[in-house]
Each structure stands twice: as structure tokens, then as C-alpha cells.
Amino acid sequence: MAQSFRLDFDSSNVQRELRQAAARGLLLGAEHVLGVSNDRVPLDEGTLQHSGTASVDEADLTGMVSYDTPYAVRQHEEMDFEHAPGREAKFLENSLNAERGTVLALVAAEMRRALR
């Protein structure tokens, strides 16, 4: 004898949970890139390094890393400036490019957790 059943599935809850998980993963990824970038940022007194922040725009699912000093952009872009060993121009760009796979893995891990 066959039995029947009814299954009601509300996908809006799943979508909300996955979106929140993606935002958590993006924040973890942005914080990771910030840490790597801080190891490369030109260092004199540490002001530039300490001005770095990581954030996420949950509405757009966009992760951001920024430095907030008047000279941050110039330090990042000037290829002719001399820096201490291990410190470099393009500190943020190079860090993001080097850590892209790690960021993707962090986002994926958070989304997998949400699906459990």
C-alpha cells in the first residue's frame, strides 16, 4: 500500500540563511586579507597599518578592506618609494590577489555550515 505525504518547503528561509552565511564568510575573508595586507603595508610608526578596516555590505554581498590615512593611496600606488624588507607598494592589491583562494574557501565554508 502506497503512502502519500505533503511537504511544504519555504525557500525564503534557506535563501536568507545562505545570504547571511555568505556575508559572514565575506567578513572573515576581508579580515584575512587585512591581516595579510598589514604584514606588507609600509611601516614607519604604524599609523597606516592601524588604520586598516574590514567590512561587508550585506545588501550587495561585497567585502571591503580599506586604510584611512591621508597618504594611504599614495603609499599603495607609488612604486618608487623605498620600503623596509617585506613591506611594499600595492600591499592591499597584492594581498587580495594572493589570498583569493582562501577568501573563496572561507565563504564556501560558511555557506556549507548554513546548509547543515
HUZI-V886145 format. One line per field, one symbol per residue. ss: DSSP state (h for helix, s for strand, l for the rest). phi: phi as a letter, one per 40 degrees, with the letter a starting at -180 (. if undefined). psi: psi as a letter, one per 20 degrees, with the letter a starting at -180 (. if undefined). Layout:
ss: ???
phi: ???
psi: ???
//
This chain:
ss: llllllllllhhhhhhhhhhhhhhhhhhhhhhhhhhhhllllllllhhhhlssssssllllssssssllllhhhhhhlllllllllllllhhhhhhhhhhhhhhhhhhhhhhhhhl
phi: .cbbabbbbbcccccccccccccccccccccccdcccccbcdbbbgccdcccbbabccccfbcbbabbbcbdccccccccccbcdgbacfdcdcccccbdccccccccccccdccc
psi: ppqqrppppnihggggghghgggggggggghggggghhiipppfijgggiiqqprpohhilpqqpqpmqhjggghhhoiiqpqqpiqqrkhgghggghjghggghgggghhghhi.
//
